[in-house]
Every structure is written in C-alpha cells, then in structure tokens.
Amino acid sequence: MRALNVKLLRDLWSMKGQMAAVALVMACGLMVMIMARGLVRSLESARDEYYASHRLAHVFCDLKRAPNSMKARLREIDGVAALETRVRGTLTLDLPGLREPADGLVLSLPDGRQTEVNRLHLRQGRLPEPYSPDEVVVSEPFAKAHGFVPGHTLEATIYGARTKLRIVGVGMSPEYVYETRPGETVPDNRRYGTFWMSEGALADAFALSGAFNSVVLTLAPGAETGPVKKALDRILAPYGALVAFDRTEHVSTKLIDDRIAMLRGFAIAFPVIFLSIAAFMTSAALTRLVRLQREQIAQLKAFGYSSWDVGLHYFQFALAAVVAATLLGSVVGLRLGGNLVDIYRRFFQFPNLVFRPDWPALGLALAASAGASFAGVLGAVRQAVSLPPAEAMRPEPPARFEPSFLERLGLMRLLSPVQRMALRNLERKPWQAFFTAFGLAMATAIPMVPGAMGDGIDYLMDFQWRLAQRQDVTVTLIEPGSPAALHALAAMPGVLHAEPFRVVQGRIVSGLRERRVGLTGRLPDARLNLLLDAEGRTVDLPLSGLMLSEKLAEVLGLAPGDPVRIEVQEGRRPVLETFVAGTITDFAGVGAYMDFHALGRLMGEERVVSGAHLTLDSNLRDEFLRRVDDTPAIASAVFTSSARESFQSAMGDMMGVVQTVYFGFAVIVSCGVVYNGARISLSERTRDLATLRVLGFSEAETTVILLSELVVLTLAALLPGLWIGGEMARVLVMTANTESVRMPLVLTDRAYATSVLIVLSSSLASFLVVGRRIRNLQLLAVLKAPE
C-alpha cells in the first residue's frame, strides 16, 4: 500500500466523527433523490403502460341524450381512431355496517364484448352477461374496502328504482385510476365506488333505450385534440352536450399528474439543500485539515511527491465521504421508495404498480454528490498544492491582531477573562464565525419544512371542515329540481336548516385562456357552506359579478375588475359577459361562484336547485337516513364528518409518513452540522487550550472558552435559521401548489419551537462530546513542537 494511502486511512480514522457526519448529511440528500426519482419513474411507467395497453380515451364528452344512430357520424370526425358511446349515471347503495348511504358512478359496457376505449381490467370474475339487469362489476378499491368478491349482492337505487345487484367481477379502469367523488380530491373507498353494467340493462334503467349520454374516443396518430373537441361540441350541441375535454382536464389524470409533479419538485429541492450543506461541511473540515497539516504537506513535497499527488490525496477525503454516502443513500433510498410505493397503491389503482428504481438517477446521485463535495474541497486542495515546500516547512506566521470592536468600546471590561477570550476569537476570525453560524442556521432551517407540512395539514382540515363547511350533510339531486324539491328536503326528519345551491357546467373564457368549471349559485347570506379569504374570514357574495378561486384566477390571469365570459353548457346554453368581483381561498380544486338568484335569471329558471346543504338534529339522524333511502330523486348524501374522516385517513396518513421521513432527515442534518462545527473548532484550538491548561486554567475554564464560542454562534444562528426555514417551506409549498390540491403555508409556534429544540439538543450533545475530548487532552503530546 502506498504511503499516501496509509496516511489517508489514518487521517480518516482520526476524523471519523466529522467524516461520518458529512457522509450522513450527503446520504440524506441522496436518499431523497433516489426515493423520489424512483417513485416518479414507478408512477410514470405504470401510468403510461396502463393508458396504452387499456386505451385510455384522449377526449371525453357528456350530454343529455343522443340516439345511437349518431355513432356513425361521430366516428367520421377527422382524427378519430376509436370511439365508444355509453350510458353514464349515478347510483346509491344501502350497505350493511355503514350508517349513511354510499354512492357511486355506474357506466355501461357493450353487450357481449370488451370496450374499444377505456378497456376494463378484470381482477376477479367476469363481465356481465348481455342485457343482464342485475349483474355488475365493481371497482377494486371499493370491493377491498368492504370485502366484496364475485357472488356478493348489493341493495342499490338506480334512477329512483330500488334493485338488487349481484357482483360478477372486480376490476379497474384507466379512466378512474384515482377514484374520487366529483368535487373531492381524496378517495373515499368505503362510501364511493365505480360500477359497470350491461349497456342494454343500464340504458333501460335510465330511460335511455336506443340512446347514449357519454362519448369517449381515442385519436389517430398525429391528430390534435382541439379540432376534434370543436367537432364534438358542434355535432352534439343539439343533444345537450357539455364541453368536450381532453386528458389534461380529466379529474383522475390531472390528480395523478399533479402528484407526480410534486414528487419531481421534492426530488430536486431537498437534494440540492442537503448536498449544499454537505459540500459546506466537507469544505470546512478539509480546509482546516490542510491548515493543520501544513508541515506534512511540505514534507511530502520535499520527499518528491508532486502537487498532483498531494491534490489527489486530499480529493480522496471527499471521495471517501461520497462513496460512503452513495452506498448508504442508495440502499436506504431504495428501501424507503419500496415502502412508500405501498402507500401510493392506496390512491392509484394501477394493475402493476411496483417500485422501479431510476437507475440513471443513481449515476446522477453519484455525480451530484461527487460534484458538490469536490466543489467544496477545491479551495482546500488549491491551498495544499500551492504551498512551496520551503515556505510550508516554516510555522504559519502569526496573525496580526488589534483591539476588537468591543474592546474599543470598553465593554470587554464587563466580562470575565474566559468570556473575553471567546468573543475575541470570534471577532478576529469573522469569516470563519460567519460560515459556522451559517451551517448552524441551515441546521435550524431544515426541521421547519416537515413542521410546516404537519401544520399545513392541520390548518387545511380546520379551514375546510370547521370554518368553510359548517353543514352536517350535503344532498345532491339526480336532476335539478323545482322550489318544491327544496321544501321537501327542508321537511325531511331532523333537518333544522336548509340552504340551496345550483351547479351548472360551463366554460370560463379569458382571452386565449379557458377552463371547464362548475358554476355554483349560492345564497348571498349563506351561513353553512361559506366562502372564505386567506385569513379564514367570510367573503360576502356580491349581487353581480363572479367570485373565483384564487388558483383559478391565477391560471386564467384574472384580477378583480377584469372582464370574463361564461359559456354555460346547460339549458338554453346562454353566454354571460360579466366581471371578476373578487377571489376566495380554497385548497381543493377550483370553482366559480355567483349569486343564486342571478344565476337563475341567467339560466331563465325560477329557483331551480341542484341540492342543498343541511344541518341536522343528531337525535333524528337515523330517521333522516331512512327518508334518504326512500327518496329516489336523491343522488347522494355526503356527511361532512365522513368527508373529514376520509381525508384524514387518506391524505393525512400519507403526509404523516412523508413528514416522518423528512423529519428524520432533518434531525440527522442538524446533528451532523452542529457536531462537525464543534469538532472543527476543537481541532483548531487544541494547542491553544492545552497552553491555557499549562498556564493554570482549570479543565472547566478551558472547556467554557471553546463552548462559549459555539453557544454564541448557535444563538446567533437561530433567528436567521428560522427565517431561512420559513422561506424554504414557502418554496416547497409553491412547488405543491396545483389546480387539484394546494397546501397552505402555516408556520406555528410549534414548528419554530421544534426547530430550536432540535438544534439546541444537537448542540448540547455535541458540547458533551467535545467537552469530554477537552478533558482528555494529552498536554505534552499536544504541545510538543513538530520536528
């Protein structure tokens, strides 16, 4: 073994604590990169393969009713490769063990064959027999939530008619990989599912014999969606068609793409932060090592080692940390990714979702960590190779000092000699103190991010289900009803208060930008389902104009006062030229809101309602539910408490796991930075501290001198670190800000206190280790003059 290699191993062993800290921080960054990149690749691969193999539609369009004879004309649209017409509707279910009724979407399957578009993937059983009125295939997540298998029966209400359905298959569709109730962003698999029935039987149930109310199609290679959508809108407009839309506006595909985009952002942001800190730590450790080994470098060159040999030798210190970090980060990152993909299976219904490592990302991780480390040690290596042997043989010239700022002010007289030494050393090495404090500030900042994630989830739940949604239950009708329908809902057992709402489908257009959105009419004095601003204050609905979600206004480039056009896709299909009256804050989906009566005038209808928000007498809840079961006009009855429970068990649990992972990384980084800074300070001051011991200072006094410097730097770093942490949390929240879901930026006293506690605890543990080393100093060995 070469002499330099022996020296390398000895030096690495002597500074094993510092190098381990550097490697752990670097490994945290690599873990996040490998884990997140692997999850992105796994989801993208499963999505692309599933969409291609099961022919997910490119364009979708719902309508009131069109005769089956229109199929031939639709297939002739230029650019259409395959097209399916179908029957689409809703059903409600009376399930044992579930107090409130469940509901779901029911779709038709061609009699006697598999679909050409949106092919069903069977997990168990078979497809329904042609024209069978009671056979049904149920979606896999709903079946798993209730333990359903082929052969089980269900009590259902379809278009007002009670029927008994027999499960003959369990399957999934590429159209509903992310299966949620309309208007919601997290799955509620116990209370909502997707069902498939024979086309003939379902058409009879919905009074659509010989007709269809939904179209899905795929495009020929090279065809564009825009012209096809316009052709569909034009042909189907007389049949009550809504706006045709493509995959980018489909709820399931949009939610999947948003989740992948969030993961992709985390795969960049966290590794950059961790690797930057690791580079800083490596630079600090090796710069001080070069200074301490000044005479050794001179002797190596005097014995014939070239500058290249010396430089490579010190680069190998960084390489050792990179290799250790890459091995640890790769193994743990792959393991974490494999565990987290199990959580994603709860949300995304892919036939084959397995963790697929992004092997190029491993090479990228190695390159990134090596690049960060080598960039950090470049200055130290340049310093080592530039030292002429004759100059390096001499001791480093003593620094010139002058009275410090505090000494000139006369404030040093108020301090003890030990305290004066600590402050004087900090003032005379300002850049060293600054970079040490910066590392401690970053250690303070990183725990703020997982803390903000937890606080954001808590605030979102409180905002959504305590401040905004104050109703006990939201009832939606199968078809919009007259004022008599509202009176009937208000008269149901246990209803204390009822507030109507009207939802019409439309398209909001602003210049060249447009979005398909549900336009909701609300009472201006509503007190159940409220519109709120960012501070949680109630926003009054104006008598004219339009209120938009902040995110929708941002996407459309609109501000209060800007003109906007609404193209309603129901009834007489009116077009409204209005203006943006203001914006409201919400965290799920996007919406547009108008005065209930103004929307009725626009539609040319008198107090037509789509449903109502209700408050209930809890003592009469069971009577209310029995009346809901006996009312065929009700499409769904969603209890606010159940929606909150579903969100907490789905998104809350998922974010809890992610938060725990990132919080663990934050603790490792904090401990690594603090320990590394303390050990470097000790290595620089060892000779000074030993000299003070010989001059008569006690062990306690010499320990206090060094630890006082670290305490001052730690306290000075807390406030800047908390500010940096807040900005990091803000950037990551912006990364997760999408149209489908948004995370509020909430920084509570708990997050600040947790970050401070972690840094102070890490500092205390490091101080104990350093203090023990100071007490164990071998004075003669330290003070012995080098030969």
Stockholm file with secondary structure:
# STOCKHOLM 1.0

chainA/1-787         MRALNVKLLRDLWSMKGQMAAVALVMACGLMVMIMARGLVRSLESARDEYYASHRLAHVFCDLKRAPNSMKARLREIDGVAALETRVRGTLTLDLPGLREPADGLVLSLPDGRQTEVNRLHLRQGRLPEPYSPDEVVVSEPFAKAHGFVPGHTLEATIYGARTKLRIVGVGMSPEYVYETRPGETVPDNRRYGTFWMSEGALADAFALSGAFNSVVLTLAPGAETGPVKKALDRILAPYGALVAFDRTEHVSTKLIDDRIAMLRGFAIAFPVIFLSIAAFMTSAALTRLVRLQREQIAQLKAFGYSSWDVGLHYFQFALAAVVAATLLGSVVGLRLGGNLVDIYRRFFQFPNLVFRPDWPALGLALAASAGASFAGVLGAVRQAVSLPPAEAMRPEPPARFEPSFLERLGLMRLLSPVQRMALRNLERKPWQAFFTAFGLAMATAIPMVPGAMGDGIDYLMDFQWRLAQRQDVTVTLIEPGSPAALHALAAMPGVLHAEPFRVVQGRIVSGLRERRVGLTGRLPDARLNLLLDAEGRTVDLPLSGLMLSEKLAEVLGLAPGDPVRIEVQEGRRPVLETFVAGTITDFAGVGAYMDFHALGRLMGEERVVSGAHLTLDSNLRDEFLRRVDDTPAIASAVFTSSARESFQSAMGDMMGVVQTVYFGFAVIVSCGVVYNGARISLSERTRDLATLRVLGFSEAETTVILLSELVVLTLAALLPGLWIGGEMARVLVMTANTESVRMPLVLTDRAYATSVLIVLSSSLASFLVVGRRIRNLQLLAVLKAPE
#=GR chainA/1-787 SS CCHHHHHHHHHHHHTHHHHHHHHHHHHHHHHHHHHHHHHHHHHHHHHHHHHHHTTCCSEEEEEEEEETTHHHHHHTSTTEEEEEEECEEEEEEECTTCSSCEEEEEEEECTTSCCSSSCCEEEEECCCCTTCSSEEEEEHHHHHHHTCCTTCEEEEEETTEEEEEEEEEEEECGGGSSCCCTTCSSCCTTTEEEEEEEHHHHHHHTTCTTEEEEEEEEECTTCCHHHHHHHHHHHHGGGTCCCCEEGGGCHHHHHHHHHHHHHHHHHHHHHHHHHHHHHHHHHHHHHHHHHHTHHHHHHHHHTTCCHHHHHHHHHHHHHHHHHHHHHHHHHHHHHHHHHHHHHHTTTCCCTTCCCCCCHHHHHHHHHHHHHHHHHHHHHHHHHHHTCCHHHHHSCCCCCCCCCCHHHHHTGGGGSCHHHHHHHHHHHHCHHHHHHHHHHHHHHHHTTHHHHHHHHHHHHHHHIIIIIIBCCSEEEEEEEEECHHHHHHHHTSTTEEEEEEEEEEEEEEEETTEEEEEEEEEECTTCCSBCCBCTTSCBCCCCSSSEEEEHHHHHHHTCCTTCEEEEEECSTTCCEEEEEEEEEECCSBSCCEEEEHHHHHHHHTCSSCEEEEEEEECGGGHHHHHHHHHTCTTEEEEEEHHHHHHHHIIIIIHHHHHHHHHHHHHHHHHHHHHHHHHHHHHHHHHHHHHHHHHHTTCCHHHHHHHHHHHHHHHHHHHHHHHHHHHHHHHHHHHHHTCCSSBCCCCCCCHHHHHHHHHHHHHHHHHHHHHHHHHHHTCCHHHHHSCCC
#=GC SS_cons         CCHHHHHHHHHHHHTHHHHHHHHHHHHHHHHHHHHHHHHHHHHHHHHHHHHHHTTCCSEEEEEEEEETTHHHHHHTSTTEEEEEEECEEEEEEECTTCSSCEEEEEEEECTTSCCSSSCCEEEEECCCCTTCSSEEEEEHHHHHHHTCCTTCEEEEEETTEEEEEEEEEEEECGGGSSCCCTTCSSCCTTTEEEEEEEHHHHHHHTTCTTEEEEEEEEECTTCCHHHHHHHHHHHHGGGTCCCCEEGGGCHHHHHHHHHHHHHHHHHHHHHHHHHHHHHHHHHHHHHHHHHHTHHHHHHHHHTTCCHHHHHHHHHHHHHHHHHHHHHHHHHHHHHHHHHHHHHHTTTCCCTTCCCCCCHHHHHHHHHHHHHHHHHHHHHHHHHHHTCCHHHHHSCCCCCCCCCCHHHHHTGGGGSCHHHHHHHHHHHHCHHHHHHHHHHHHHHHHTTHHHHHHHHHHHHHHHIIIIIIBCCSEEEEEEEEECHHHHHHHHTSTTEEEEEEEEEEEEEEEETTEEEEEEEEEECTTCCSBCCBCTTSCBCCCCSSSEEEEHHHHHHHTCCTTCEEEEEECSTTCCEEEEEEEEEECCSBSCCEEEEHHHHHHHHTCSSCEEEEEEEECGGGHHHHHHHHHTCTTEEEEEEHHHHHHHHIIIIIHHHHHHHHHHHHHHHHHHHHHHHHHHHHHHHHHHHHHHHHHHTTCCHHHHHHHHHHHHHHHHHHHHHHHHHHHHHHHHHHHHHTCCSSBCCCCCCCHHHHHHHHHHHHHHHHHHHHHHHHHHHTCCHHHHHSCCC
//
